[in-house]
Amino acid sequence: MKTLSSAASACRTICHAFITLLTLGSLLLATSAQASYAYYVGKNLTEDGSVMMGGTGEEVSSHWLEIVPARDYPPGTMMRVGVTGDAVIPGELFEIPQVAHTFRYMQMAYSDFEGFPAPLTNGGVNEHQVAVRDVWAPSRSELVAMTPRPQRGLQYSDLARIVMERARTAREGVEIIGDLIARHGFATYGGNTHLIADPDEGWVVWELAGGKGLWVAERLGPDDVRVLYPGGIGEIPTDIADNSDYMASDNFISFAIEQGWYDPAAGKPFNVQHVYGDQDIRDYREPGIKLMSPGDMERATRAMAPLTEADLMARVRDPRVVDDDSGYGQVVSLHRDRTDPDLVRMWVAPTGSVAAPFNVWWLGVTQVPMEYAAHRYLTKDAASTFLNPDFQMQEATRFAGRTFKRVMYYACSAPDRLLPVVTSMLTAFEAETRGDLDWVERSARKMIESGDREAARRLLTYYATSRAMSALDMGDTIAGALDAYTRLLPGRTPPQGAEMNTMDPTVNCLADGDPDVPAN
C-alpha cells in the first residue's frame, strides 16, 4: 500500500465585538458578542458537483475537535438547554426531551460565551451530510428590548447541535429548528442565523430576538453563492406558505404588521432586514462592518467557479476575514454519491486558518489525538482553577491551537515578508493530503464492501491522525524558524504598554492594514 505523505518541508479585517444596544425604559445596556461567518457554494458552481460550505467561529475561547458517536437513549431522557442569568439577556436553563436516537457528527467545540453553558458549538457535519454553521444576525432594538427577562428557550449552540443530532436533510434541519422554537422558545444575545446545507441545497434560518417565536428561512439553490457576516435575509414573498423556497413562523408577517413595521398596502416588498433587522444595517450584503463586505466576498468566490476544496480554503483563509478572532476554520464538500457515513469528511484548521493548515477528518475516525482535544489554553476558568488530574496527560501534550497561534503571531508581525512563506507551506501540506485522498478512500471503501468496516476505520484513523501530527510537527518547525528569523532582524521589541488584553484592535495579517491587497 502507498505510504503516507511526509509533512511539508520546514522553511482583514479586524472583527470587532458586536455591540447591541438594549433599551429598557431608562436603562441602556451595552453588550458584545463574537461574530462567526459562513460560505455556501451551490453544486452547479463546484468542480465535482458537491455543495460546499465553509467558515469559522469567532470566540474568545479555546477550541477543540470532537467526533461525537451516534447514541441511543432510553425513554424519558432529558437534555439541558438555554442560557443562565449571566447571559447578556439573562435567562434560565431547563430541560427538554431527548430523541431515542441521535446521529454521529463532527464539530469544533469551545468553552466560553457569556452565560451560554459549555461545551458550545457553531456546527459541523453529521452522518447524513447535513452541515451547519452558526452566524450572528442582529435584530432591531425593539425586539431586543421586548425579550423577556429572564428569557427561556433554546440558544444557537443548542439548535446547531440538535440539527446535527437529528436532521437527515437541510430542509428537515429548518423544520426541526422551527418546531423547537414553537415548542420551547428561543434564547438569544440579540439575534442569530444558521446556515444549513446538504448535498442538494442550503437554507439560511434567521431566529429573531423578542421572545415571540419569530423565525424565517430562505432556500439556497445550485447556482447560489452566499457569504454571511452578519447573517440575514432580504426580500421574501408574503405568501410563504405557498412557496417551497421559504419557511417561517406562523406569525412572521402578521407580527410585523401589528407593530407597524410593515404596511402591505404600501406596495413595498417585505424585506426581512429592513423590517426585523438592526436598523443601523440597511444592507446586510454591504453592512459597512468588515473591510471586505459579504457582497464583495461573494463576488470573489463566484469568480473562482468551478470551485475546488482548495479554492474555498483560500477564501476561508483570506487575511481580510481571518485574524486572531478566528477560533478555527472549516470546509466541507457534500456529495450525493458519498453514501457511507464513515467516509463523510470535513477539513478543519485547529485555529485561524490564515496561519494554520486544514487537516482532513472522516466520521469513521475513532479517536482524535490528545493534541487536538481540549486544553486549558484560553479555556474558561483556567486562570482561576487548577488542573483536574484526570486531564494531566492530555494537558501535557502539545496543543495544536496554541502552536498555530504562535505561527500567526509571528507571521502577522510582518505579513508582507513572513505570511507568503507560511501560506505556501500550508497550501503545499494540504495539497499533499488531497493527493492521498483517492487511495485512502478507495481502500477504505473496498474494506467496507468486503465486510471489514473496522479495518476501514483503522485506516481512516491512522491516516487522519498521522497527518494531523505531521501538521503539528510542521507548525513547531515553522514557529521555530520564524523565531530564529525575527531574532536576526532589527525591530524585535518588547511590548510598550502594560495592558495585555483587548477586544479591539486584534492581531491581523493585513500588510500595512490594506484591505484591498491581501498580504498573501
BELCORBEL-V794437 format. One record per residue. N is the residue number from 1. SS is DSSP state (hx for helix, st for strand, lp for the rest). D_CENTER is the distance of its C-alpha to the mean C-alpha in Angstrom with 2 decimals. Layout:
n = {N | N}
ss = {SS | SS}
d_center = {D_CENTER | D_CENTER}
This chain:
n = {1 | 2 | 3 | 4 | 5 | 6 | 7 | 8 | 9 | 10 | 11 | 12 | 13 | 14 | 15 | 16 | 17 | 18 | 19 | 20 | 21 | 22 | 23 | 24 | 25 | 26 | 27 | 28 | 29 | 30 | 31 | 32 | 33 | 34 | 35 | 36 | 37 | 38 | 39 | 40 | 41 | 42 | 43 | 44 | 45 | 46 | 47 | 48 | 49 | 50 | 51 | 52 | 53 | 54 | 55 | 56 | 57 | 58 | 59 | 60 | 61 | 62 | 63 | 64 | 65 | 66 | 67 | 68 | 69 | 70 | 71 | 72 | 73 | 74 | 75 | 76 | 77 | 78 | 79 | 80 | 81 | 82 | 83 | 84 | 85 | 86 | 87 | 88 | 89 | 90 | 91 | 92 | 93 | 94 | 95 | 96 | 97 | 98 | 99 | 100 | 101 | 102 | 103 | 104 | 105 | 106 | 107 | 108 | 109 | 110 | 111 | 112 | 113 | 114 | 115 | 116 | 117 | 118 | 119 | 120 | 121 | 122 | 123 | 124 | 125 | 126 | 127 | 128 | 129 | 130 | 131 | 132 | 133 | 134 | 135 | 136 | 137 | 138 | 139 | 140 | 141 | 142 | 143 | 144 | 145 | 146 | 147 | 148 | 149 | 150 | 151 | 152 | 153 | 154 | 155 | 156 | 157 | 158 | 159 | 160 | 161 | 162 | 163 | 164 | 165 | 166 | 167 | 168 | 169 | 170 | 171 | 172 | 173 | 174 | 175 | 176 | 177 | 178 | 179 | 180 | 181 | 182 | 183 | 184 | 185 | 186 | 187 | 188 | 189 | 190 | 191 | 192 | 193 | 194 | 195 | 196 | 197 | 198 | 199 | 200 | 201 | 202 | 203 | 204 | 205 | 206 | 207 | 208 | 209 | 210 | 211 | 212 | 213 | 214 | 215 | 216 | 217 | 218 | 219 | 220 | 221 | 222 | 223 | 224 | 225 | 226 | 227 | 228 | 229 | 230 | 231 | 232 | 233 | 234 | 235 | 236 | 237 | 238 | 239 | 240 | 241 | 242 | 243 | 244 | 245 | 246 | 247 | 248 | 249 | 250 | 251 | 252 | 253 | 254 | 255 | 256 | 257 | 258 | 259 | 260 | 261 | 262 | 263 | 264 | 265 | 266 | 267 | 268 | 269 | 270 | 271 | 272 | 273 | 274 | 275 | 276 | 277 | 278 | 279 | 280 | 281 | 282 | 283 | 284 | 285 | 286 | 287 | 288 | 289 | 290 | 291 | 292 | 293 | 294 | 295 | 296 | 297 | 298 | 299 | 300 | 301 | 302 | 303 | 304 | 305 | 306 | 307 | 308 | 309 | 310 | 311 | 312 | 313 | 314 | 315 | 316 | 317 | 318 | 319 | 320 | 321 | 322 | 323 | 324 | 325 | 326 | 327 | 328 | 329 | 330 | 331 | 332 | 333 | 334 | 335 | 336 | 337 | 338 | 339 | 340 | 341 | 342 | 343 | 344 | 345 | 346 | 347 | 348 | 349 | 350 | 351 | 352 | 353 | 354 | 355 | 356 | 357 | 358 | 359 | 360 | 361 | 362 | 363 | 364 | 365 | 366 | 367 | 368 | 369 | 370 | 371 | 372 | 373 | 374 | 375 | 376 | 377 | 378 | 379 | 380 | 381 | 382 | 383 | 384 | 385 | 386 | 387 | 388 | 389 | 390 | 391 | 392 | 393 | 394 | 395 | 396 | 397 | 398 | 399 | 400 | 401 | 402 | 403 | 404 | 405 | 406 | 407 | 408 | 409 | 410 | 411 | 412 | 413 | 414 | 415 | 416 | 417 | 418 | 419 | 420 | 421 | 422 | 423 | 424 | 425 | 426 | 427 | 428 | 429 | 430 | 431 | 432 | 433 | 434 | 435 | 436 | 437 | 438 | 439 | 440 | 441 | 442 | 443 | 444 | 445 | 446 | 447 | 448 | 449 | 450 | 451 | 452 | 453 | 454 | 455 | 456 | 457 | 458 | 459 | 460 | 461 | 462 | 463 | 464 | 465 | 466 | 467 | 468 | 469 | 470 | 471 | 472 | 473 | 474 | 475 | 476 | 477 | 478 | 479 | 480 | 481 | 482 | 483 | 484 | 485 | 486 | 487 | 488 | 489 | 490 | 491 | 492 | 493 | 494 | 495 | 496 | 497 | 498 | 499 | 500 | 501 | 502 | 503 | 504 | 505 | 506 | 507 | 508 | 509 | 510 | 511 | 512 | 513 | 514 | 515 | 516 | 517 | 518 | 519 | 520}
ss = {lp | lp | lp | lp | lp | lp | lp | lp | lp | lp | lp | lp | lp | lp | lp | lp | lp | st | st | st | st | st | st | st | lp | lp | st | st | st | st | st | st | st | lp | lp | lp | st | st | st | st | st | lp | hx | hx | hx | st | lp | lp | lp | lp | st | st | st | st | st | st | lp | st | lp | lp | lp | lp | st | st | st | st | st | st | lp | lp | st | st | lp | lp | lp | lp | lp | st | st | st | st | st | lp | lp | lp | lp | lp | lp | lp | lp | st | lp | st | st | st | st | st | lp | lp | lp | st | st | lp | lp | st | st | st | st | st | st | lp | lp | st | lp | lp | st | lp | lp | lp | st | st | st | st | st | st | st | lp | lp | lp | lp | st | st | st | st | st | st | lp | lp | st | lp | hx | hx | hx | hx | hx | hx | lp | lp | lp | lp | st | lp | lp | st | lp | hx | hx | hx | hx | hx | hx | hx | hx | hx | hx | hx | lp | lp | lp | hx | hx | hx | hx | hx | hx | hx | hx | hx | hx | hx | hx | hx | hx | hx | lp | st | lp | lp | lp | lp | lp | st | st | st | st | st | st | lp | lp | lp | lp | st | st | st | st | st | st | lp | lp | lp | lp | lp | lp | lp | st | st | st | st | st | st | lp | lp | lp | lp | st | st | st | st | lp | lp | lp | lp | lp | lp | st | st | lp | lp | lp | hx | hx | hx | lp | lp | lp | st | st | st | lp | lp | lp | hx | hx | hx | hx | hx | hx | hx | hx | lp | lp | lp | lp | hx | hx | hx | lp | lp | lp | st | st | hx | hx | hx | hx | hx | st | lp | lp | lp | lp | lp | lp | lp | lp | lp | lp | lp | lp | lp | lp | lp | lp | hx | hx | hx | hx | hx | hx | hx | hx | hx | lp | lp | lp | lp | st | lp | hx | hx | hx | hx | hx | hx | hx | hx | hx | lp | lp | lp | lp | lp | lp | lp | lp | st | lp | lp | st | st | st | st | st | st | lp | lp | lp | lp | lp | lp | hx | hx | hx | lp | st | st | st | st | st | lp | lp | lp | lp | lp | lp | lp | lp | st | st | st | st | st | lp | lp | lp | lp | lp | lp | lp | hx | hx | hx | lp | lp | lp | lp | lp | lp | lp | lp | lp | hx | hx | hx | lp | lp | lp | lp | hx | hx | hx | hx | hx | hx | hx | hx | lp | lp | lp | hx | hx | hx | hx | hx | hx | hx | hx | hx | hx | hx | hx | hx | hx | lp | hx | hx | hx | hx | hx | hx | hx | hx | hx | hx | hx | hx | hx | hx | hx | hx | hx | hx | hx | hx | hx | hx | hx | hx | hx | hx | hx | hx | hx | hx | hx | hx | hx | hx | hx | lp | lp | lp | hx | hx | hx | hx | hx | hx | hx | hx | hx | hx | hx | hx | hx | hx | hx | hx | hx | hx | hx | hx | hx | hx | hx | hx | hx | hx | hx | hx | hx | hx | hx | hx | hx | hx | hx | hx | lp | lp | lp | lp | lp | lp | lp | lp | lp | lp | lp | lp | lp | lp | lp | lp | lp | lp | lp | lp | lp | lp | hx | hx | hx | lp | lp | lp | lp | lp | lp | lp}
d_center = {35.61 | 33.84 | 32.75 | 29.26 | 28.54 | 28.98 | 26.53 | 26.69 | 29.54 | 29.16 | 30.26 | 17.18 | 17.09 | 17.09 | 14.39 | 16.76 | 16.41 | 16.59 | 20.06 | 21.02 | 24.75 | 26.12 | 29.78 | 31.80 | 35.39 | 36.14 | 33.00 | 30.36 | 27.32 | 24.86 | 21.39 | 18.14 | 14.45 | 11.55 | 9.66 | 6.05 | 6.56 | 6.63 | 9.66 | 12.04 | 15.32 | 18.15 | 20.25 | 23.28 | 21.60 | 20.59 | 23.19 | 23.04 | 22.57 | 19.15 | 16.38 | 13.49 | 9.83 | 7.48 | 5.23 | 3.88 | 4.13 | 7.85 | 10.15 | 13.69 | 13.45 | 13.86 | 11.16 | 12.49 | 12.29 | 13.73 | 15.43 | 16.77 | 20.08 | 21.46 | 23.70 | 26.77 | 27.71 | 31.23 | 32.23 | 31.64 | 28.50 | 26.43 | 22.91 | 22.13 | 19.85 | 19.77 | 19.90 | 22.77 | 25.35 | 23.54 | 20.78 | 21.12 | 22.62 | 24.35 | 24.08 | 25.18 | 23.90 | 25.43 | 25.42 | 25.00 | 26.22 | 24.24 | 24.88 | 27.20 | 24.77 | 21.02 | 19.37 | 18.01 | 14.27 | 11.95 | 8.94 | 8.07 | 9.97 | 11.01 | 14.33 | 14.69 | 14.30 | 17.80 | 19.37 | 16.44 | 17.60 | 15.88 | 14.38 | 11.24 | 8.02 | 4.95 | 6.11 | 7.42 | 10.86 | 14.30 | 17.85 | 18.53 | 15.80 | 13.95 | 10.26 | 7.94 | 4.91 | 5.81 | 7.44 | 10.63 | 13.86 | 17.11 | 20.16 | 23.70 | 25.45 | 27.91 | 25.31 | 23.84 | 27.47 | 28.45 | 25.72 | 27.84 | 28.29 | 27.53 | 24.88 | 24.30 | 21.57 | 18.29 | 15.31 | 11.69 | 10.84 | 14.13 | 13.49 | 10.23 | 12.21 | 15.36 | 14.23 | 13.35 | 16.66 | 18.78 | 17.91 | 19.77 | 18.78 | 16.32 | 19.29 | 19.96 | 16.47 | 17.38 | 20.77 | 19.55 | 17.61 | 20.76 | 23.07 | 21.39 | 21.47 | 25.07 | 26.11 | 24.45 | 23.01 | 19.76 | 19.15 | 17.45 | 17.15 | 18.13 | 16.16 | 12.80 | 11.46 | 9.75 | 9.57 | 11.31 | 13.06 | 15.83 | 18.34 | 20.18 | 18.19 | 15.21 | 15.19 | 13.89 | 14.73 | 15.65 | 16.76 | 19.30 | 20.79 | 24.51 | 24.95 | 26.36 | 23.97 | 23.01 | 20.32 | 20.27 | 18.59 | 19.14 | 19.28 | 18.10 | 20.63 | 21.47 | 22.33 | 19.44 | 16.89 | 14.46 | 12.25 | 10.90 | 11.47 | 12.66 | 12.28 | 15.76 | 18.54 | 21.91 | 25.19 | 25.68 | 28.96 | 30.65 | 31.75 | 28.34 | 30.06 | 31.79 | 28.88 | 26.71 | 24.02 | 23.26 | 23.03 | 23.42 | 24.98 | 28.78 | 29.30 | 26.83 | 29.59 | 32.42 | 30.82 | 30.27 | 33.91 | 35.13 | 33.53 | 35.05 | 31.75 | 32.59 | 36.09 | 36.51 | 39.98 | 38.78 | 37.86 | 34.44 | 31.31 | 28.81 | 25.93 | 23.21 | 22.00 | 25.65 | 26.58 | 23.79 | 21.43 | 21.95 | 25.34 | 24.79 | 22.22 | 24.45 | 22.43 | 18.65 | 18.78 | 20.73 | 19.91 | 21.43 | 18.63 | 17.27 | 19.76 | 18.38 | 17.80 | 15.50 | 18.84 | 19.79 | 16.62 | 17.19 | 20.76 | 20.02 | 17.80 | 20.51 | 23.12 | 21.86 | 22.55 | 23.12 | 19.84 | 19.42 | 16.46 | 17.83 | 17.79 | 14.14 | 13.49 | 15.90 | 14.15 | 10.75 | 13.09 | 15.28 | 16.55 | 16.76 | 13.05 | 12.17 | 14.23 | 14.77 | 12.20 | 9.34 | 8.79 | 7.64 | 7.06 | 6.78 | 9.50 | 11.29 | 14.70 | 16.06 | 19.87 | 22.50 | 24.81 | 22.55 | 24.26 | 24.18 | 21.28 | 21.86 | 21.08 | 17.65 | 15.59 | 12.24 | 12.09 | 10.23 | 11.11 | 12.02 | 11.42 | 11.18 | 12.19 | 14.95 | 17.04 | 15.60 | 16.03 | 13.88 | 15.51 | 16.08 | 15.87 | 17.54 | 17.70 | 21.33 | 20.71 | 22.55 | 21.75 | 19.12 | 21.12 | 21.59 | 20.57 | 16.92 | 17.23 | 17.33 | 19.51 | 20.95 | 19.68 | 17.84 | 18.01 | 19.28 | 23.11 | 23.59 | 25.97 | 28.15 | 28.51 | 29.73 | 28.14 | 28.73 | 31.04 | 29.21 | 26.38 | 28.76 | 28.54 | 24.76 | 24.83 | 27.61 | 25.53 | 23.72 | 20.06 | 17.86 | 15.58 | 18.81 | 20.46 | 18.05 | 17.89 | 21.65 | 21.36 | 19.28 | 21.79 | 24.64 | 23.36 | 22.45 | 25.90 | 27.48 | 24.88 | 27.62 | 29.34 | 26.84 | 23.47 | 24.99 | 26.39 | 23.18 | 21.28 | 24.14 | 24.03 | 20.33 | 20.75 | 24.04 | 22.56 | 19.93 | 22.86 | 24.86 | 22.29 | 22.13 | 25.91 | 26.02 | 23.78 | 26.70 | 29.11 | 26.73 | 25.56 | 29.10 | 30.60 | 28.27 | 29.00 | 32.72 | 32.60 | 30.98 | 33.55 | 36.32 | 35.32 | 33.93 | 30.28 | 30.36 | 31.41 | 28.50 | 26.07 | 27.93 | 27.61 | 23.86 | 23.46 | 25.95 | 24.48 | 20.80 | 21.89 | 24.56 | 22.34 | 19.85 | 22.93 | 24.29 | 21.18 | 21.67 | 25.35 | 24.60 | 22.48 | 25.47 | 27.80 | 25.96 | 25.79 | 29.46 | 30.48 | 28.82 | 30.46 | 33.80 | 33.39 | 32.64 | 35.59 | 37.89 | 36.96 | 38.34 | 36.13 | 34.27 | 34.75 | 33.76 | 32.01 | 34.33 | 33.22 | 32.90 | 29.55 | 26.78 | 23.86 | 22.44 | 19.70 | 21.21 | 21.72 | 19.19 | 19.68 | 18.83 | 20.16 | 21.85 | 25.48 | 27.63 | 24.78 | 25.37 | 22.49 | 24.54 | 25.10 | 22.19 | 23.54 | 22.95}
